[in-house]
């Protein structure tokens, strides 16, 4: 289970491809995986999340047939910044067709409380792609911390995450808050 992580890739712009080793997806879920991803931000990748059903038992068989089903693969409360050059969800077909398609997968992704944002990520973070002095703290008006009534993105009510008392519910998506103790917890011991 992963909750409240920020995954920054090399693509600050469509022209910036970074290292060719990192042109794929931020997250590749494959071979019958049933991982859970909650309340996380994916920024600067060609593809946000790839459901890779290409080999082994098809991963997409772990997704319920409709949002709200008790899927063993759970992706909820996340924001993927595509910046108009990427895709939120990718899909690799299994040799034995399962009936899943990229369109169906994207419908499930959005119906499961996730969001896709096509604006440039710089408007939501302090200095995310300043490689000499990066700062991934969200700004006060970021979609990660600023939600209007009825559009809450973060998800802590799902039974799977609620059953883990060591995960502290917070009111933001990603690994950092815009202010307070959750904005600076990584400073002083991490190095980028």
N, C-alpha and C positions, 0 to 999 in steps of 0.2 A: 504494500500500500504506500502510495506517495501522496502527500498533501502539502499544499502551500510551497511549491517550488517555482523558481523562475529559471527558464532555460533560454539563454541568449545564444543565438547562432551568429555566423559570420556575415550575414547579408543585411548590412545597414541600408543598402539600396539595391535595386535590381541589377545594377552594373557591378556591384561589389560581390564577387562570388567567394572571396576568401580562399582558404585552402581547399583544394579539390577533394580532400578526405571528408569534408563536412558539407557536401552539397545535397545530402539526402534529407532525412527527416529528423526532427528533434527526438522523436520517440518512435521506435519500431517495435510493434507488438506482434510476435510471431509464434508459430508452432504450439497452438493450443493454450496459449497464455491466458490467464484470468487475472491479470493485475488490475489494480484500482488506481485511478488518478483523479484527485480532487483539488479544486481551488488553486490551480496552477496557471502560470502565464508562459506562453511559448512565443518567442519573438526572434525574428531574423533568420528563419529557416525557409528553404524552398517548400517543404511540406511540414506541417505541424506534427501530425500523428499518422503513421502508416500502419494499417492493419494488414499484415503480411500473411496471407493464407496460402502462399505459394508452395510450401513443403509441409509435410507432416499433417496432422489433423488440422483442419481449417480453423483458424482463430475466430473467425466470425460466427462459428457455431456456439460460441460462449456469450453471444449477445442475444438478449431476449428479442422476441418478435415485435415488441412495441415498447416505447418508452414507459417506464414504470414496472416492467417485468423484472423479476429477480435475476438479472443477468449475473453471471460470474465474472464477466469483464465489465468494469464500471468506470466510466469517464464522465464526471459530473462537476459542474461549477467552474469550468476552466475557460480561459480566454486565449484564443489564438490570433495573433496579429499577422495577417498575411501581406500587408502593405502592397496590395494589388499585383504582386508577382508570384505569389505562392498559393498553396491550397491548405485548408485547415485539416482535411482528412484525405488520405490516400488509401488505395486498396489494391492488393495484388491477388489475383484470382487463383483459386486452388485448381489442380488438375481435375478434380471431381467437382463439378458445379454444385454450389450450395444454395443458389438463388439470391445471394447477396450481390449488390452492385455498388458502385461508388455513390450513386445518387441515393440509394436506400441508406447507406452508411452515413452520409451527410445529414439526411433527414433525422436519423436516430441521434446523431451527435447534437443537433440543435434542440431536439425534443427532450434531451436529457439534461437541459439546463446549462449548456455551454454556449459561448458566444464567439463569433468571428468578427474581427475588427479589421477594416481595410485601410485605415489611416496609418500614416507613418508612425512608428513606435516612439520617435523622438518627442512627440507631443505628450507622451504619458510618463516619461522617465527623465531624470535629471541629465545624465550624460552617458547613455547606454553604449554608444559606439566610439567614445573617446578612448582610444586604446592606450594612451599614455597616462590618463587619469580618469578611469571609468567610475561612474556612479550609477548604480541601477535602482536607486531609490525612486519610487513613483512620485510624481508631482501631486500636489493637493487636488488638482482637478482631473487626475487620472481615472480612467474607467475601472482600474483595479481597486480603488478606494472610494470612489464617488458614485454611488448608485442612487437612483431616484426611487421613490416608493413604487413597489410592485416589480422592480427590475433587479432585485438582489441577485447577485451572481454566485457568491460563495455558498457552499453546501456542507452543512454539518448535521443535517437531520437524517440523512440516509443511515439505515440500520448498521451497515458495515462500518462506517466511520464513527458513529455514535457509540458503538460497543468498545471503542478504544479510548479510555479515559486519559491516556498519556498524550493524546492529541488535543491541544488547546484550541477551542473555537475562537476565531478572530473575525474581524469585519473587513477583510481585504483578501484579494486574490494574489497569489504569488508569494515569494519568500520574504518580502520586505513591506513594511507599512510606510506611509508618507511622513510619519512623525512618531515620537515616543520610543519606548524601548524596542519595539519590533522594527524600527528603522535603522538601528545601529548595532544590533546583536552580532553581526558578522565582523564589525570593524575591530582591529587590534589583533586578531588571530588568523584572519584569512589573508591570502595573498593572490593577486590576479596579474 
